Amino acid sequence: MKFEKLSEGKVSVVEKQISKKWGGVYDILNKTIDYRKDAPKFVFYDGPATANGFPGLHHMMAKFLKDSFCKYQTMKGHKVLRKVGWDTHGLPVELQVEKELGFSGKKDIEKYGIEAFNKECRNIVWKNEEAFTRLTEEMGQFIDLKNPYVTYDNNYIETEWWILQKFFEEGLFYEGSKILPYCPRCGTGLASHEVAQGYEDMAANTVIVPFKKKDEDCYFLVWTTTPWTLSSNVALCVNPNEKYAKVKSKDNTFILAEKLVTKVFDTETEVLEEYLGKDLEYTEYEQLIPDYKLDGKAFFVTCADYVTMEDGTGIVHIAPAFGEDDAQVGKQYKLPYLNPVGEDGKYKEGTWKGMLVFDADLEVIKYLKDVIHHLFIILNQVSILKLLS
């Protein structure tokens, strides 16, 4: 068999010539659909891109994978309808407009006018639509570009509401709580990709706090990297399969993971008792910061496998409103759901009412020093117990 000689022109030029010869990607797509008008359908819903951001390699990779499935199903004889979508809602769009207008938060949006702000958002979402379209055609993805679905279009929005209504009528809605990353500046929950846009590591004040065991002069040593959540504490948590020890240091008695005793104490300790974490389950302790009255049983030890022996004391505190692990433990043990923090990230009530939670860490530590001065705490992972009095 004799093969014709390949073109010696630039690949970019040859690519455009072939695309033109084929009549464009759009025409090929129509032909594959027309030839299978009575064939079984393969339904494909394209997750829409946000066109205000310039297309990147990750967009092209996703489009390639989607296109592969659709072409495969087409070759199997299915009729595969697919159209491109444009995500015109979402925090990235709003933040970009805020940045261009020099805004610093929601109050600036309200002052500017919500209708005017929405208009700016509608305009900016099409900033890179042409680049997306060109790259889609050049990569050879078979998808309808001329009749996209647009999430700010009323037809799309009303369809979404119709679907939600059907879910409601079928009794498929329920009310619950879900742990999400949250932005107090924007007053909204964040998706994982939104967090990734501005994620950075920050130093934290870690603290080891003794929680007094009920009816006994003994303290659970509890480690946390978020002192501001301590006022919302409703339980403690240990690893059910790890060993724990009751130790005496000077004139005080503490309970912590056996493996971490030498890391926490740099002075000699006497082991009084040993037990597995599961033996501590449901042991009660006294409320640390009595800011709130709770409905339901609280202030006892729970068990979960996620508690590690790598850092801290092997005992963590549980605040179900402020962590996925905490929420799961709270659900398992039917703990009260206590959230004293408002949408602005500030305490709505309690000792630190009106204060941003991130500013409260040192204030909470100061409270432990001044108000509950008989307790021992460790600051900044210093492996020695210090009496702060």
N, C-alpha and C positions, 0 to 999 in steps of 0.2 A: 504494500500500500504506500502510495506517495503522498506526503504531507506538503501542503503549500508553505512557502516560506513566510515566516512571521514578519510583521512590520518591524522595521528598525527605527521607527520614530520614538519620541519621548513617551514614556508610559502614560503620563498625564494627558497628552494629546490623543493617544490611541484610545484611552479610556473614554474620552468625550465623544470620539468618532463612533465607537461601538454603541454607546448609549443612544446617540442620535440615530444610528442605523436601526436600532431596535424600536425606535419610535418613542423612546422615553420610558422610564420605569412605570409611570402611571398607566400607559396603554397596555403594557404587558400584564399588569395586575387586572385590568378590566377583562382581558381575554381569558385569563385563568378562571375568572368568576363566571363569565358568559358561557364558557364551554361546559361548566358544571352547574348550570342553573337549576337542574332538577336533582342534583346529587345531595346526599346527606350533608348537613352543616357541621362544621367544626367551629365552635364559638370562641372567639378570642377577644379579651378586653385589654386594651393597651393602657398600662399605667402611665399617666400623662407626665411630661416634663414641664418644668417651669421655665418659660422662654425668656425671663428677664436675666437669667444667668447664661454665660457663654457656654456652648456645648463642650464637654470634655471627653477624655478617653473612656471614662466610666459610662457616659451616655451611649457612646458608640458600641461598647461591649454589650450593654443591655439590649440595644436595638438589634445587634447581630444575633444574639441568642433568641430573642423573640421571633425574628425573621426566619431563623432556622426551623423552629417548630411549625410556623405557619406554612412554609414551603414544603416541609415534610408531609404535613397533613394534606396539602394540595396534591402532591404527587401520589398520595394514597387514594385520591379520588374524591376528596371532600370539597365542598364549597366553603371557602374561608373568607368571610367578610371581615375586613379590619380597616380601621381608620385611626389616624393619629389624634392624640388628645393634648390639650394645653391646660396645665394646672395654673389657673389665674388667681388662686387664693393662697393664703399661707403667710407665715411670719417673714420668710426671706424677702417677699415682695414688699411688705409693709416696712421692714427695716431699711431696705434700700431707698424707699421714698423718704422715710424719716431722715436718713443720712443726707440725701440731696437737698432736703428742705431745712436742714440744720436743727431738727427736732431732738429732744432728749427724753421724751416719754409720752404717755397717754394724754396728759393735760395739754401738751402742745397740739396734739391732733384735734382735741375737742375745741380748742381756741381757734384753730385754722378752719374747722368745719368738717364734719364727717363726710358730707356729700362731696366737697371739694377734694378731700383726701382720697376718697374712693376713686374719683376721676383720675387723679394722678397715678393711682395704683393700676387702673385699667390701661392707661397709656404706656406704662413702663413694662408691662408684662410682654409686650410685643417687641421689645428692644432687640432681641436676638433671634426672632422667629425666622428671619431670612437665612441666617447661618444654619439653624437647625434643618430647615427645608433643603438647602443646598447640600449639606453633608448627607442627609437621608437619601437624596437622589444619587449622589456620587457613590455611596456605599452599596447601592443596589437593593435597598430594602423595599419590598413590595408592600406598600401601605398607602391608603387614600390620604393625600395631603391637601386636597382641594376642599374637602368637606369635613374638617376636624370637629371634634366636640370640644367645647370651651366651657370650663366650669363656672364662669360668671354669667353665662347665658341663662336667661330665665327658663328656657325649656329644660335645660340640664338641672337647674336648681329645683324646679317644680317636680321633675321626675324623682329626684332624691327624696323630696318630702313625701311624694306618693308612696315610694318604697318604704319609708319609715312608718307611714300611716298603716300600711299593710302589716308590717312587723308588729305594730302596736295592737292592731285588731286581732292578730293571731295569738296575742298574749306572750310574745317573745321578748318584751322589754322587762328589765328588772333594775332596781336601783341598788347600787353598791359603791364601793370605793376602790380606786385604782391608783397605784403609786406611779407617778410620772416625774421626769425632770421638770422643773418649774422656773420661770423667769419672773421675779417680782417687778422688774422694770417694765416688762411688757404686760404683766398681769395675765399670763397664759401658760398652759402646759406646753412642753416642747417635745417634738419628735426626735428620734435618735440622730438623724442627719442634721437637724437644726442645732442640737447640742454640739455636734462635731464642728460646726462652723466657728464656734467661739470657745472651744474647750481649752482650758489651761490648768496646769497643776498649781495648787496653792498650799502654803504651809498651814498646818492646823495645830491648835493647842490641844494636845491629848491630855487626858486626866484619868487617874484611877481614884474612884470614889468608894468609900465603905458605906454599904447599905446595912443598917442594923437588923439583925435577925430578930424576929418577933419573940418576945418572952425569953430572950437570952442575951447576955452581954458578949455578943460575937458579931462580926461584920463580914458580909460578902464583899470581897474586893472586886470592883467592876470597872472595866476599862471602856472608855468611849473617845472617839475622835470628834464628837459633836456635842460639847457641853451645853449648847443652847437647847438641845432636846431633852435635857434632864428633867425639866419641869413637867414634861409630858410623859414621863416614865410610868408604865403600868405593870411591868413584869421584868424579871431577869431571865437569862437563858444560858444554859450549860450544854456541853456535848454529852449525850447520854452514855457514851461508850468510853469516855476518858476518865482517868482517876483524879479525884479531888482530895484535898487535905485540909484539915483544920489545924492551923499552926499557931503557936504562941510566940510573939515577938515582944520582948520586954514585958509590959503589963497588959498587952492587948491580944485579943484572939481574932483570927481572920480565917476565912475560907477562900481558897483559890485552887487553880489547877496544880496538881503535884509537879508536873514538868516545869512549871514556871516559877516555882517558889524561889529558886536561887537567882533568877533574873530580876524578880521584884524586890527581894530583900538582900541587902549586902551585909546584914548582920546575922548572927546565929539565931536560928529558930528551932523551936521544939515541936515535933509533929505529935498532935494529940489524938487525931482520928484520921482514918482514910476511908473513902467510899467512892463508888462510881457515880457519874453525873446523874444517872437515872434514879439513884437513891435520894437525890435532893429535890426531885420533882414535887411540886406543890408545897414546898417549904415556904412559909410566909415570912415577910419582912416588913419593916415600917416605911411609910411613904417618905421620900427624901425631901422634897420641896412641897409643902402642903398648900399649893396655890389653888387647887381645883378639887371639887368633890365629884366622885365618879359614880355612875350607875353600873352595877354589875360587879362581879368579883375581880379583884386585881391585887397586885403586890404579892406575887408568889413566883417561885422558880419554875421555868418551863424548860423543855429539852428540844434541841435541834442539831442535826449533823453539821450544819455550816459553821458552827463555832470551832475555831482552830486553836492550836497550841503554839502558833508561831509568834504571836505578839500579845502584849497585854497580860491578862490574868486568866484567860480561859473562861471568863464570865462576861457577858455583854448585857447591856440594858435594852429593854424593848419599848419603843414608842411607835405603835402601828401606823401612825400617820406619816412617818418620816423614813421609810425604807422598805424595799420589797421584801427582804427577809423578815423584818419586823411585822409587816402586814400579814405574811403567811403564818407566822407564829400566832399573831393576834386572832386570825380566823380559826386556826386549829384549836386554840384554847378559849375561844369566845371572849376575848378580852375587850374592854371598853375602847372605843375609838376616840381618842382625845386629840383635837387639833385646835390649839389656841392662836394660830397664826392666820392673818388675813391675806387677801390677794396681793397686798402691797409688800408682803414679806415681813410685816411687823406684828408683834404680839397684840392680840385684841383685848387681852385681859391678863391679870396676874401681876407679879412683882415687876416685870419689865414691859408693861403695857406701853405701846407706842414706839418701842425700840425695834430696829431692824435686827433680825435674828443673828446675822453675821457679826453684828456689833456687840452681841450679848455674851459671846463666849467668855471673855475676861470678866464681865460683870457677874456671870454665874459662878465663876471660880472665886471671885471676891466674896460673893454671897456665902459660898462654902467655907471660906476662911473666917468671915466676920460673924455670920449668923449661926452657923453650925460649927463653931471653932473647935469643938471636941472631937471632930472627925479628922482622919488623916487622909491626905490626898497627894498624888504625885503629879507634877506638872512637866509637860514637854518630854515625856518618856525618860525622866531621870529615874534610875533604878535604885532609889532609896526612899524610904518613907520619911516624910518630914512633917512634924507637927507645926501647922500654921496657926500660931496663936500670939 
